[in-house]
Amino acid sequence: MNEELLAKYKEAQAEIERLRHEIASTSIAPTSELRNRRNRTISDAASTAETDTVIDDQHYHPDGVPLQVVLIIALGVFIMTYLFF
């Protein structure tokens, strides 16, 4: 039984190494590119700091439905369900 567990452990380690090599070989975009999805103008490195401050000063408005509307709809559905069912 101990040999079986040792064989399974070695197989699992080999699979982990294979998957690590597979992940390393695939080209994945760096996380910095994924996290900095802001509207930036193409410019030289010297004006990048100025661009960041201009973008940071703008107000961010998320897309979607406001929270108050969602709460009102949820409360309305709850009340209607309570009254009619």
C-alpha positions in Angstrom: 0.0 0.0 0.0 2.9 2.4 0.8 4.4 1.7 -2.6 1.0 2.6 -4.3 0.8 5.9 -2.5 4.4 6.7 -3.4 3.7 5.9 -7.1 0.6 8.1 -7.0 2.6 10.9 -5.4 5.3 10.7 -8.0 2.7 10.7 -10.8 1.1 13.8 -9.2 4.4 15.6 -8.9 5.2 14.8 -12.6 1.8 16.1 -13.6 2.3 19.3 -11.6 5.7 19.9 -13.3 4.2 19.2 -16.7 1.4 21.7 -16.1 4.0 24.3 -14.8 6.0 23.9 -17.9 2.9 24.3 -20.0 1.9 27.4 -18.3 5.4 28.9 -18.6 5.4 28.1 -22.3 2.2 29.8 -23.1 2.3 33.5 -23.7 0.1 35.3 -21.2 -0.3 39.1 -21.1 1.4 40.5 -18.0 -0.9 41.5 -15.2 0.2 45.1 -15.4 -1.4 45.3 -18.8 -4.6 43.8 -17.6 -4.9 45.9 -14.5 -4.1 49.3 -16.2 -6.9 49.4 -18.7 -7.2 53.2 -18.8 -7.6 55.5 -21.7 -4.0 56.7 -22.4 -2.6 58.7 -25.2 0.5 57.4 -27.0 3.3 59.6 -25.8 6.9 59.4 -24.6 7.9 58.2 -21.2 8.4 61.8 -19.9 4.8 62.8 -20.2 3.4 59.5 -18.9 3.3 60.8 -15.3 1.3 63.8 -16.5 -1.2 61.6 -18.4 -1.7 59.5 -15.2 -2.5 62.5 -13.1 -5.0 63.8 -15.6 -6.7 60.4 -15.9 -6.7 60.0 -12.1 -8.4 63.4 -11.7 -11.4 62.4 -13.8 -14.4 60.9 -12.0 -15.0 57.2 -12.7 -18.6 56.3 -13.5 -19.2 52.6 -13.5 -21.5 51.2 -16.1 -24.7 49.5 -14.9 -27.8 50.1 -12.8 -27.5 52.2 -9.7 -27.8 50.4 -6.4 -30.9 52.2 -5.3 -32.8 51.0 -8.4 -31.7 47.4 -7.7 -32.9 47.7 -4.1 -36.3 49.1 -5.1 -36.8 46.4 -7.7 -35.8 43.7 -5.2 -38.1 45.1 -2.5 -41.0 45.3 -5.0 -40.5 41.7 -6.1 -40.4 40.6 -2.5 -43.5 42.4 -1.6 -45.4 41.2 -4.7 -44.4 37.7 -4.0 -45.4 37.9 -0.4 -48.8 39.3 -1.2 -49.8 37.1 -4.1 -48.1 33.8 -3.3 
